Amino acid sequence: MAQTLSAPAKRRSSPRYRLDLIPYFFILPAVIIYVIFNLGPVLASFVLSFFRWDLLTPTAEFIGFKHYDFILNDDRFWGALSHNFIFLGLAVVIPVAMGLFLAVFIYEIRLGRVFFRAALFLPAIFSGVVIAYVWKWIYHPFAGVLNPALETFGLGAFTQSWLGNPNIALYSTFIAYTWSSFGYSMVIFLAGLQDIPTDIFDAARVDGANFRQKLFRITIPYLYDVFTFVITLRIFTAMGVFGVIYILTGGGPFYSSDVIDIYVFRMIGNFEMGWATAAATVNTIIVVCLSTGFIKWREWRSWSS
């Protein structure tokens, strides 16, 4: 009798157990790919940062934290890191603000919405190499279009070598970065705007609310989570910017537009793999701390309010 009662119970629990494992089998390929191609290289880079090695010899010598001691006392490393922070401060304001206002503009209009959405997102589909070479031609002091355009409009006093002036080279590269990145923010904000109930905007319109009131009292509060995602994305891209700056200036002139990834690339070119992996590890830790701290701060603000 006991066997008769226990058998059905076993048969009932078995399908449920198999169903619980099915979702994990679906995500397993993505997890394996992530571990091999993303998490694995990061962990390997961290381990190798404690060894003196290069690409020419098969052996490596354990030296502890000497590479970290070197880069933390290297003025060029701190200069590159400060440029990343300048890039970050500008990136979380200008491309995000441009994306928000363009998304609101597209959302408000009725005629030509598809055209403007496609036209404004167009720069984002090009690769960083293409964008860099386009802006390199725009900035060219003789064959470019920026200086002649300034002279045409009577602003010849502002013509200069946009990529050769150490005081503005970094900001010139940021303009190219902004041109290629605001489209992503625009599309994400536009998707968030479409989730806001239209009844709220209709009620505000009936009450006589103007554009500024609707923006700051309805649109921005409802896009709270969207802002968190967009700004976190800008943290990752600004702290990992490489292609645009490398092609436009190569980190120059006189290291005035140098960033961490170009610093690491230069170390690799000198076969200083230990220093390169140590610098990359420090940059990774900074990115993780910044993004995690920002997300936790946003969650705390949401909970406290």
BARO-127268 format. One record per residue (C-alpha): residue in three letters; y negated, z negated, x negated. Coordinates in nm, 3 decimals, padded with zeros to 5 digits. Layout:
REM BARO-127268
(atom ALA; (Y; Z; X))
...
***
This chain:
REM BARO-127268
(atom MET; (00.000; 00.000; 00.000))
(atom ALA; (-00.235; -00.081; -00.286))
(atom GLN; (-00.167; 00.255; -00.444))
(atom THR; (-00.235; 00.428; -00.115))
(atom LEU; (-00.576; 00.259; -00.082))
(atom SER; (-00.682; 00.308; -00.443))
(atom ALA; (-00.608; 00.680; -00.463))
(atom PRO; (-00.866; 00.794; -00.205))
(atom ALA; (-01.129; 00.570; -00.366))
(atom LYS; (-01.068; 00.735; -00.699))
(atom ARG; (-01.092; 01.080; -00.545))
(atom ARG; (-01.422; 00.991; -00.376))
(atom SER; (-01.587; 00.863; -00.694))
(atom SER; (-01.480; 01.151; -00.917))
(atom PRO; (-01.688; 01.430; -00.753))
(atom ARG; (-01.994; 01.204; -00.751))
(atom TYR; (-01.948; 01.141; -01.124))
(atom ARG; (-01.924; 01.512; -01.195))
(atom LEU; (-02.234; 01.588; -00.988))
(atom ASP; (-02.435; 01.331; -01.183))
(atom LEU; (-02.359; 01.513; -01.510))
(atom ILE; (-02.446; 01.861; -01.386))
(atom PRO; (-02.828; 01.836; -01.446))
(atom TYR; (-02.768; 01.724; -01.805))
(atom PHE; (-02.554; 02.030; -01.875))
(atom PHE; (-02.840; 02.251; -01.756))
(atom ILE; (-03.095; 02.094; -01.991))
(atom LEU; (-02.853; 02.058; -02.284))
(atom PRO; (-02.927; 02.406; -02.433))
(atom ALA; (-03.301; 02.336; -02.429))
(atom VAL; (-03.247; 01.996; -02.591))
(atom ILE; (-03.030; 02.148; -02.865))
(atom ILE; (-03.289; 02.418; -02.938))
(atom TYR; (-03.570; 02.159; -02.944))
(atom VAL; (-03.381; 01.931; -03.183))
(atom ILE; (-03.285; 02.214; -03.420))
(atom PHE; (-03.615; 02.403; -03.431))
(atom ASN; (-03.875; 02.132; -03.354))
(atom LEU; (-03.760; 01.777; -03.407))
(atom GLY; (-03.527; 01.861; -03.695))
(atom PRO; (-03.789; 02.022; -03.922))
(atom VAL; (-04.032; 01.736; -03.853))
(atom LEU; (-03.776; 01.476; -03.956))
(atom ALA; (-03.671; 01.683; -04.258))
(atom SER; (-04.035; 01.716; -04.364))
(atom PHE; (-04.079; 01.339; -04.340))
(atom VAL; (-03.771; 01.276; -04.556))
(atom LEU; (-03.867; 01.538; -04.816))
(atom SER; (-04.215; 01.391; -04.852))
(atom PHE; (-04.057; 01.110; -05.054))
(atom PHE; (-03.913; 01.350; -05.314))
(atom ARG; (-04.060; 01.552; -05.598))
(atom TRP; (-03.929; 01.903; -05.546))
(atom ASP; (-04.029; 02.267; -05.531))
(atom LEU; (-03.884; 02.597; -05.418))
(atom LEU; (-03.754; 02.692; -05.763))
(atom THR; (-03.523; 02.403; -05.851))
(atom PRO; (-03.226; 02.289; -05.638))
(atom THR; (-03.262; 01.920; -05.724))
(atom ALA; (-03.517; 01.667; -05.602))
(atom GLU; (-03.631; 01.337; -05.748))
(atom PHE; (-03.701; 01.039; -05.524))
(atom ILE; (-04.050; 00.904; -05.598))
(atom GLY; (-04.126; 00.694; -05.289))
(atom PHE; (-04.484; 00.695; -05.161))
(atom LYS; (-04.644; 00.863; -05.463))
(atom HIS; (-04.721; 01.181; -05.270))
(atom TYR; (-04.893; 00.980; -04.998))
(atom ASP; (-05.088; 00.791; -05.261))
(atom PHE; (-05.204; 01.121; -05.407))
(atom ILE; (-05.321; 01.285; -05.084))
(atom LEU; (-05.487; 00.967; -04.955))
(atom ASN; (-05.694; 00.961; -05.275))
(atom ASP; (-05.769; 01.334; -05.268))
(atom ASP; (-06.122; 01.419; -05.157))
(atom ARG; (-06.014; 01.764; -05.043))
(atom PHE; (-05.759; 01.613; -04.805))
(atom TRP; (-06.023; 01.390; -04.645))
(atom GLY; (-06.265; 01.682; -04.630))
(atom ALA; (-06.005; 01.895; -04.452))
(atom LEU; (-05.923; 01.610; -04.215))
(atom SER; (-06.292; 01.559; -04.133))
(atom HIS; (-06.319; 01.929; -04.046))
(atom ASN; (-06.021; 01.891; -03.813))
(atom PHE; (-06.196; 01.603; -03.639))
(atom ILE; (-06.515; 01.809; -03.603))
(atom PHE; (-06.304; 02.088; -03.457))
(atom LEU; (-06.138; 01.838; -03.225))
(atom GLY; (-06.467; 01.691; -03.104))
(atom LEU; (-06.600; 02.035; -03.020))
(atom ALA; (-06.270; 02.158; -02.873))
(atom VAL; (-06.240; 01.881; -02.613))
(atom VAL; (-06.591; 01.956; -02.487))
(atom ILE; (-06.685; 02.325; -02.512))
(atom PRO; (-06.365; 02.517; -02.424))
(atom VAL; (-06.277; 02.257; -02.159))
(atom ALA; (-06.623; 02.271; -02.000))
(atom MET; (-06.623; 02.651; -02.010))
(atom GLY; (-06.278; 02.663; -01.852))
(atom LEU; (-06.382; 02.422; -01.575))
(atom PHE; (-06.702; 02.602; -01.478))
(atom LEU; (-06.540; 02.945; -01.491))
(atom ALA; (-06.251; 02.818; -01.276))
(atom VAL; (-06.499; 02.680; -01.021))
(atom PHE; (-06.689; 03.009; -01.027))
(atom ILE; (-06.373; 03.212; -00.962))
(atom TYR; (-06.260; 02.968; -00.694))
(atom GLU; (-06.591; 02.991; -00.507))
(atom ILE; (-06.625; 03.370; -00.500))
(atom ARG; (-06.434; 03.589; -00.258))
(atom LEU; (-06.506; 03.942; -00.383))
(atom GLY; (-06.362; 04.038; -00.721))
(atom ARG; (-06.168; 03.715; -00.779))
(atom VAL; (-05.865; 03.891; -00.926))
(atom PHE; (-06.082; 04.104; -01.154))
(atom PHE; (-06.279; 03.812; -01.296))
(atom ARG; (-05.965; 03.603; -01.341))
(atom ALA; (-05.795; 03.882; -01.538))
(atom ALA; (-06.106; 03.975; -01.739))
(atom LEU; (-06.187; 03.618; -01.842))
(atom PHE; (-05.827; 03.540; -01.933))
(atom LEU; (-05.790; 03.859; -02.137))
(atom PRO; (-05.890; 03.709; -02.478))
(atom ALA; (-05.619; 03.445; -02.443))
(atom ILE; (-05.337; 03.703; -02.443))
(atom PHE; (-05.423; 03.838; -02.788))
(atom SER; (-05.267; 03.687; -03.097))
(atom GLY; (-05.471; 03.472; -03.329))
(atom VAL; (-05.455; 03.739; -03.599))
(atom VAL; (-05.610; 04.003; -03.372))
(atom ILE; (-05.883; 03.764; -03.258))
(atom ALA; (-05.962; 03.664; -03.616))
(atom TYR; (-06.000; 04.024; -03.732))
(atom VAL; (-06.218; 04.110; -03.432))
(atom TRP; (-06.453; 03.825; -03.511))
(atom LYS; (-06.443; 03.903; -03.881))
(atom TRP; (-06.580; 04.244; -03.792))
(atom ILE; (-06.840; 04.092; -03.557))
(atom TYR; (-06.960; 03.853; -03.828))
(atom HIS; (-06.968; 04.113; -04.107))
(atom PRO; (-07.320; 04.098; -04.258))
(atom PHE; (-07.351; 04.477; -04.293))
(atom ALA; (-07.092; 04.655; -04.077))
(atom GLY; (-07.075; 04.395; -03.801))
(atom VAL; (-07.250; 04.387; -03.465))
(atom LEU; (-07.396; 04.036; -03.454))
(atom ASN; (-07.675; 04.073; -03.711))
(atom PRO; (-07.788; 04.417; -03.582))
(atom ALA; (-07.789; 04.277; -03.227))
(atom LEU; (-08.013; 03.988; -03.335))
(atom GLU; (-08.251; 04.229; -03.504))
(atom THR; (-08.260; 04.448; -03.192))
(atom PHE; (-08.370; 04.152; -02.979))
(atom GLY; (-08.634; 04.043; -03.229))
(atom LEU; (-08.430; 03.760; -03.375))
(atom GLY; (-08.395; 03.901; -03.723))
(atom ALA; (-08.488; 03.564; -03.875))
(atom PHE; (-08.150; 03.429; -03.763))
(atom THR; (-07.942; 03.698; -03.935))
(atom GLN; (-07.728; 03.566; -04.218))
(atom SER; (-07.381; 03.560; -04.368))
(atom TRP; (-07.204; 03.376; -04.088))
(atom LEU; (-06.882; 03.324; -04.281))
(atom GLY; (-07.038; 03.293; -04.626))
(atom ASN; (-07.278; 03.009; -04.550))
(atom PRO; (-07.108; 02.672; -04.620))
(atom ASN; (-07.329; 02.500; -04.362))
(atom ILE; (-07.215; 02.710; -04.066))
(atom ALA; (-06.882; 02.867; -04.167))
(atom LEU; (-06.677; 02.604; -03.983))
(atom TYR; (-06.881; 02.644; -03.664))
(atom SER; (-06.856; 03.022; -03.685))
(atom THR; (-06.478; 02.995; -03.689))
(atom PHE; (-06.495; 02.756; -03.394))
(atom ILE; (-06.671; 03.022; -03.185))
(atom ALA; (-06.376; 03.255; -03.244))
(atom TYR; (-06.137; 02.971; -03.156))
(atom THR; (-06.330; 02.901; -02.834))
(atom TRP; (-06.325; 03.268; -02.733))
(atom SER; (-05.946; 03.267; -02.759))
(atom SER; (-05.881; 02.930; -02.593))
(atom PHE; (-06.111; 02.882; -02.295))
(atom GLY; (-05.895; 03.118; -02.086))
(atom TYR; (-05.601; 02.876; -02.091))
(atom SER; (-05.819; 02.591; -01.970))
(atom MET; (-05.966; 02.814; -01.699))
(atom VAL; (-05.624; 02.910; -01.561))
(atom ILE; (-05.500; 02.549; -01.563))
(atom PHE; (-05.813; 02.426; -01.386))
(atom LEU; (-05.789; 02.710; -01.135))
(atom ALA; (-05.434; 02.606; -01.051))
(atom GLY; (-05.554; 02.249; -01.003))
(atom LEU; (-05.838; 02.361; -00.776))
(atom GLN; (-05.594; 02.541; -00.550))
(atom ASP; (-05.412; 02.211; -00.492))
(atom ILE; (-05.725; 02.040; -00.356))
(atom PRO; (-05.723; 02.042; 00.027))
(atom THR; (-05.980; 02.291; 00.155))
(atom ASP; (-06.072; 02.054; 00.439))
(atom ILE; (-06.249; 01.831; 00.188))
(atom PHE; (-06.475; 02.114; 00.070))
(atom ASP; (-06.538; 02.223; 00.430))
(atom ALA; (-06.640; 01.870; 00.525))
(atom ALA; (-06.869; 01.844; 00.224))
(atom ARG; (-07.026; 02.178; 00.310))
(atom VAL; (-07.090; 02.061; 00.668))
(atom ASP; (-07.249; 01.741; 00.536))
(atom GLY; (-07.486; 01.951; 00.326))
(atom ALA; (-07.343; 01.871; -00.018))
(atom ASN; (-07.476; 02.093; -00.295))
(atom PHE; (-07.283; 02.239; -00.588))
(atom ARG; (-07.346; 01.944; -00.821))
(atom GLN; (-07.235; 01.689; -00.563))
(atom LYS; (-06.915; 01.878; -00.484))
(atom LEU; (-06.844; 01.919; -00.854))
(atom PHE; (-06.885; 01.555; -00.958))
(atom ARG; (-06.765; 01.382; -00.639))
(atom ILE; (-06.477; 01.607; -00.531))
(atom THR; (-06.367; 01.860; -00.792))
(atom ILE; (-06.365; 01.651; -01.111))
(atom PRO; (-06.207; 01.337; -00.952))
(atom TYR; (-05.930; 01.547; -00.796))
(atom LEU; (-05.864; 01.717; -01.132))
(atom TYR; (-05.806; 01.387; -01.310))
(atom ASP; (-05.448; 01.466; -01.418))
(atom VAL; (-05.540; 01.825; -01.501))
(atom PHE; (-05.809; 01.701; -01.741))
(atom THR; (-05.549; 01.481; -01.911))
(atom PHE; (-05.319; 01.778; -01.969))
(atom VAL; (-05.596; 02.015; -02.084))
(atom ILE; (-05.751; 01.769; -02.328))
(atom THR; (-05.410; 01.675; -02.469))
(atom LEU; (-05.344; 02.046; -02.524))
(atom ARG; (-05.678; 02.080; -02.704))
(atom ILE; (-05.586; 01.786; -02.931))
(atom PHE; (-05.270; 01.964; -03.043))
(atom THR; (-05.438; 02.301; -03.098))
(atom ALA; (-05.750; 02.166; -03.272))
(atom MET; (-05.554; 01.947; -03.512))
(atom GLY; (-05.315; 02.235; -03.585))
(atom VAL; (-05.563; 02.522; -03.613))
(atom PHE; (-05.474; 02.761; -03.893))
(atom GLY; (-05.463; 03.136; -03.829))
(atom VAL; (-05.821; 03.194; -03.716))
(atom ILE; (-05.975; 02.995; -04.001))
(atom TYR; (-05.737; 03.128; -04.265))
(atom ILE; (-05.815; 03.492; -04.185))
(atom LEU; (-06.190; 03.442; -04.136))
(atom THR; (-06.270; 03.219; -04.432))
(atom GLY; (-05.948; 03.104; -04.601))
(atom GLY; (-06.093; 02.752; -04.589))
(atom GLY; (-06.407; 02.851; -04.780))
(atom PRO; (-06.666; 02.893; -04.895))
(atom PHE; (-06.629; 02.597; -05.129))
(atom TYR; (-06.378; 02.432; -04.891))
(atom SER; (-06.648; 02.402; -04.623))
(atom SER; (-06.410; 02.520; -04.349))
(atom ASP; (-06.091; 02.377; -04.494))
(atom VAL; (-05.849; 02.212; -04.247))
(atom ILE; (-05.523; 02.024; -04.291))
(atom ASP; (-05.294; 02.318; -04.224))
(atom ILE; (-05.475; 02.533; -04.481))
(atom TYR; (-05.460; 02.239; -04.723))
(atom VAL; (-05.083; 02.223; -04.669))
(atom PHE; (-05.051; 02.601; -04.706))
(atom ARG; (-05.240; 02.587; -05.036))
(atom MET; (-05.006; 02.314; -05.162))
(atom ILE; (-04.705; 02.527; -05.072))
(atom GLY; (-04.857; 02.818; -05.262))
(atom ASN; (-04.878; 02.590; -05.565))
(atom PHE; (-04.510; 02.491; -05.518))
(atom GLU; (-04.616; 02.131; -05.452))
(atom MET; (-04.374; 02.089; -05.164))
(atom GLY; (-04.374; 01.711; -05.174))
(atom TRP; (-04.751; 01.691; -05.141))
(atom ALA; (-04.745; 01.954; -04.867))
(atom THR; (-04.484; 01.772; -04.660))
(atom ALA; (-04.666; 01.441; -04.706))
(atom ALA; (-04.993; 01.591; -04.583))
(atom ALA; (-04.814; 01.756; -04.289))
(atom THR; (-04.650; 01.424; -04.202))
(atom VAL; (-04.982; 01.240; -04.203))
(atom ASN; (-05.132; 01.508; -03.978))
(atom THR; (-04.836; 01.480; -03.740))
(atom ILE; (-04.874; 01.103; -03.718))
(atom ILE; (-05.247; 01.141; -03.644))
(atom VAL; (-05.179; 01.398; -03.369))
(atom VAL; (-04.912; 01.180; -03.207))
(atom CYS; (-05.137; 00.873; -03.219))
(atom LEU; (-05.437; 01.060; -03.078))
(atom SER; (-05.248; 01.226; -02.794))
(atom THR; (-05.047; 00.915; -02.704))
(atom GLY; (-05.355; 00.692; -02.722))
(atom PHE; (-05.553; 00.928; -02.502))
(atom ILE; (-05.277; 00.950; -02.240))
(atom LYS; (-05.234; 00.571; -02.235))
(atom TRP; (-05.611; 00.526; -02.203))
(atom ARG; (-05.620; 00.768; -01.908))
(atom GLU; (-05.331; 00.584; -01.744))
(atom TRP; (-05.508; 00.250; -01.794))
(atom ARG; (-05.830; 00.389; -01.645))
(atom SER; (-05.636; 00.524; -01.348))
(atom TRP; (-05.458; 00.192; -01.295))
(atom SER; (-05.775; -00.020; -01.335))
(atom SER; (-05.973; 00.195; -01.094))
***
